[in-house]
Amino acid sequence: MTTVRQDFGEVGRRCLEVLVRRIELHSDGTGSALVPAERIVRASTGRPDRRRKRLT
């Protein structure tokens, strides 16, 4: 299984920055903030080993 890791502290900081900016500028528009993510490839990812004996 592959998953994604994000720094939730950074996500919170960016959200707060966007919120404060919207309040200060009296803006009701939308905004976005990109937070880097890291792809985590786990050992269970990939094609099964054909050499391994099947359980039947």
C-alpha positions in Angstrom: 0.0 0.0 0.0 1.3 3.4 -0.9 0.4 6.4 1.2 1.2 10.1 1.5 2.8 11.9 4.5 2.1 15.6 5.2 3.3 17.9 7.9 0.0 18.7 9.6 1.7 21.4 11.6 2.6 23.2 8.4 -0.9 22.6 7.0 -2.3 24.3 10.1 0.2 27.3 9.8 -0.7 27.8 6.2 -4.5 27.7 6.9 -4.0 30.2 9.7 -2.1 32.5 7.4 -4.8 32.4 4.7 -7.5 33.0 7.3 -5.7 36.0 8.8 -5.1 37.5 5.4 -8.7 37.1 4.5 -9.8 38.8 7.7 -7.3 41.7 7.3 -8.2 42.3 3.7 -12.0 41.8 4.3 -11.8 39.2 1.5 -14.4 36.6 0.8 -12.5 35.1 -2.1 -10.8 31.7 -2.1 -7.1 31.0 -1.8 -4.8 28.1 -1.8 -1.6 27.1 -0.1 0.6 24.2 -1.3 2.2 22.0 1.4 4.8 19.5 0.2 3.9 15.9 0.6 6.0 12.8 0.6 5.0 9.6 -1.1 5.6 6.5 1.1 5.9 3.3 -0.8 5.4 0.4 1.5 6.8 -3.1 1.1 3.4 -4.5 0.3 3.4 -2.4 -2.9 4.3 -4.0 -6.2 3.9 -7.2 -8.1 3.8 -10.5 -6.1 6.9 -12.6 -6.0 6.3 -15.4 -8.4 8.9 -17.6 -6.7 6.8 -17.6 -3.6 4.7 -20.7 -3.1 1.0 -20.2 -3.5 -1.3 -21.2 -0.7 -4.2 -23.2 -2.1 
